């Protein structure tokens, strides 16, 4: 029994290392890179092109069926893809580090696009592996590890890389980033993945996406996914310029959003992993989403003039804490809705829809703030957050979210209990 427990801890450690390693470069692109190239004198118009390199993280569901179907199974089906994409990502970081930013910004965009492509593709394989190796009753903890890994990777890739860039410059910092990603490969190199049944490769790969969407009552679940991050994303998008407008320094903003907020997210993910197994899936999702909506409503306080640092820290940390809990519960249910033979496709399609809903909603926060000040933007975010809770409550009432999913068998084959 002790040996089995140790094996499960190693599995959680494996998943944690993979999620940390793939989120470090993504957060670097989102948060550290724009600030650094601006300091190098890059124009705002050019910097505005940076978000385009993240397109693979949204549309990765399009090639997820191919990763489910094809691979070098002698190395382990998903293990092969994870190692391959991680090595390609490391190569992209090393190449980017050798570029002279002043005269090669277009090449930098290409390298960063490739980096996002490899990280997004690795995420497909990592999520599929997580679905396979986690027992249903372990998925709360597993997704807590996932979210904690994401937030820890964000601390390193955002604030950590900015500090390194300030101290050591571009080339040395990128080599450190590559070394961190290479080090994160060690757990997966020591992991042995058993063979598993894969989808029929004679059929068109995109049919897997169609089959998922055509499952009974799936459209209701897809609506929940599309609404889930819209409200919090709108609030977070406007919170950053609000902090600038009230004249917080870059250091203050970095500590508030890059350290304290993400740190609260790590704690929230761990707390959610502990509570989901006790409250159940559907109760956890409903409770955590309701708490998150309350925290989104708190963004009105600084918009109305409550701008002391204790208030701002309380808002940022509680928002990230409850958002991390809610997403952990959601991802646990998303795993339950993923078939073992098409796990990469099913889970990736759901995550893409979650993030796409938030990305599409974010621009409306700017329009609302322009027309109705920050208060208008936050009121719209509150309305969408409440709408998400109502949609979730409707699924629970109709019985479309099950508290106790059927047990999977694949992870039992990989880690048989003795």
Helices and strands as residue ranges (DSSP letters): H 2-27, I 28-32, H 33-39, H 44-47, G 50-54, H 55-59, H 61-69, G 73-75, H 77-97, H 105-133, G 136-138, H 139-155, I 156-160, H 161-168, H 170-183, H 186-189, H 207-213, H 218-228, H 230-245, H 250-253, I 254-261, H 262-279, H 281-297, H 300-303, H 309-336, G 340-342, H 343-397, H 410-414
